[in-house]
């Protein structure tokens, strides 16, 4: 019997190769998986976008105070006057004397927006207990490094609640936020985060914000002149430190008034004429 030339005898070296269909299926699965991972039709979202979203900022209102202003300085142990020879040598008291205010000092050691203090509650609890009849012209709300050991979760909500309550209690008062000052150097990461949160939240409301950290009030060059690191001072301002802080806050308030005067004297758009 004669076989056609195009056929192979049984038992020859070229069989049906049953693995070819399996290879094809495997390649198809691999292609599908690769496309599923690549997905070129989907534009990836930039992770930076979520981090770059910031609250809108408003220009602070004019800082105008009567000659004999009533000023509430509210905060933690730095406002209390800790480490000063007597608390009344603290910067809050010095500031009121220096600027001729009717000063009302409310400082509680260890207190913060989230943290209860040694002699009182957290900022929110203390604001709720303030006398509505104080009727201050200006409120300087200081601090606080005391929140740095607590989780960041909920911090901004607590700040917002305190500020809302303070404004509701004294709607006619101008509020200036004085951020935390570093008690140790380098500045702790949590303290820097608190400073950044407060700065952004204040800007969103159009409130003045003073940042001792950003403005470099306490540096390696003057640290030991400002901070009492001994067992009594426990990293709080010394007498000289409190005097220095009072001067810096007074200068910051002067800058606010000066900045306001520049804006007030600037011509409006419609007043500007082409040459």
Secondary structure, DSSP 8 states (H G I E B T S, - for coil): ----TTS--TT-S----THHHHHHHHHHHHHHHHHHHH-TTS----HHHHHH--------------TT-EEEEEESHHHHTTTSSSGGGSHHHHHHHHHT-EEEEEE-TT--SSS--SSS--HHHHHHTS-GGG--SEEEEE--GGGTTS-STTHHHHHHHHHHHHHHHSTTSEEEEE----SSSS--HHHHHHHHHHHHHHHHHT-EEE-TTTTT-S-TTTHHHHEE-STTTSSEE-HHHHHHHHHHHHHHHHHHHHHHHHHHHS--GGG----
